[in-house]
Amino acid sequence: MCCNSVFKNEEGADIVENALINEDCCIHAINICEVYKDNLSRGEDQEEADRLLFDLYSTGLIIREDMDTELWKEAAQIKASVRRISYADCFALSLTKRLGGILLSSDHHELDPIADSGLYKILFIR
């Protein structure tokens, strides 16, 4: 399944795979861009990176391209208040809040302070 190629059998891959198969999952275009870039950076060729995208799309993953003022302002406010967080994570959080969803992540170092605030629902996969 796609998660094995995405996560290389990393701890927590089963949680993500289950969500992709059994839930309505969304990802912001900025975050899928990061996934694609990470695969290219690990030495995958473009064909393999494109195959990964195809596998993800085949699960029904919805790519959101929201970039209205409300969304990017929320992302900027997160970045300004947390600072040690990537803009990609800021957009993931902003979209999660907009959709009333739960963000799946392994990024404790960036997201623990936000999870502790209770403003955003975050499920750490490991």
C-alpha positions, 0 to 999 in steps of 0.5 A: 500500500502507498504508506509503505512507500511514503513512510518506509515502514516508519513507526506510525505508518499503520495509523496514517495508512488506516486513516487514508483508507478509512477516513476522509483525509485532506492535505494542503497543497503546500504539505503535499509539495513538501512530501513530494520534495522530501521524496526527491531529496531522498534520492527518488527520481521524479517517476518514483515521486510521481508514483507516490503521488498517484498512490496517495491520490488513489486512497481518496486523499483530497488536496486542498488549495485554500489560500484565502486571507483567513487561512493564510492569516491564521498560518501567519499568526501561528508562525509569529507565536510559535516561531520554531515551526515550519510554514508547512505545519502552520498551513496544516494546522490552519486547514485542520482548524478550518475543517474541524479535523485532526492533524496526524503528525510525528513532529513533536518538536514543533507541535507539542506546544501547540497541542498543549494549548488545545486550540488544534486537534493533533494526533501524534502517530509516534 
